[in-house]
Amino acid sequence: AARDAGIPIHVVGLGSDTRPTNVRVVDIEVPERVYPGDRFTLTGLIQSFGLAGRAADVELRSIAGTNGNWPGAADEKRRIRLPADGEVLPIKFELTPEEPGTRSYQVRITMPEPDQDEKDNMRVASVQVVDRKTKVLLFAGGPSRDFQFLRNMLFRDRDTSVDVLLQTGQPGISQ
């Protein structure tokens, strides 16, 4: 449109041609739901530019709920070496929640050297710790071997409550 109107455009480049040094927590991978006493893995994904091979500290903090009042001390702290520019380094933490409810986890990375953007040095993720049974309604045309196997497996699972409906069942039978 500018060319058709005869308007000249002058482009002026400003700034550096190198990417600024930065380290960041790209994401946190956690399951949405876990049961009390079940162990799960929280993975923090770390990426850096211009800081390859340098040391950094990764901290994990946790709180009950989602209010964001993080404790001063970290639950766990690790010293890592930063990966090559643009590569993602997974940092795994093994956790076992004991109390039901929502639990929030914060992964924070700190550098002794200057970081151009400190706003991306932390991420938060929440996990629901549930203490209830999974409810299953099992429909089947008749008592086939597959049905019997699945029904028995579900009845034996302590975290599952099963209701059964056989379509060929006579009225009044216990299902």
Number of C-alpha atoms within 10 A of each C-alpha: 6 8 8 6 7 8 9 8 8 5 6 5 6 6 5 7 7 7 9 13 16 20 27 22 23 17 17 21 13 16 12 10 13 18 20 17 14 11 13 16 14 20 17 26 19 25 22 23 18 18 22 17 13 15 16 18 15 22 18 20 18 21 17 17 15 16 8 13 10 15 10 7 10 15 13 12 16 12 12 15 13 22 19 16 17 13 14 17 19 17 16 13 14 9 12 13 17 13 14 16 16 15 17 19 23 20 26 21 23 18 16 9 12 12 19 11 12 14 10 14 20 21 18 18 18 20 19 18 20 14 15 12 13 11 12 12 9 14 12 15 11 13 14 9 9 9 17 13 11 11 16 11 11 18 13 11 12 9 13 15 15 16 14 14 14 15 12 10 14 9 7 6 7 8 9
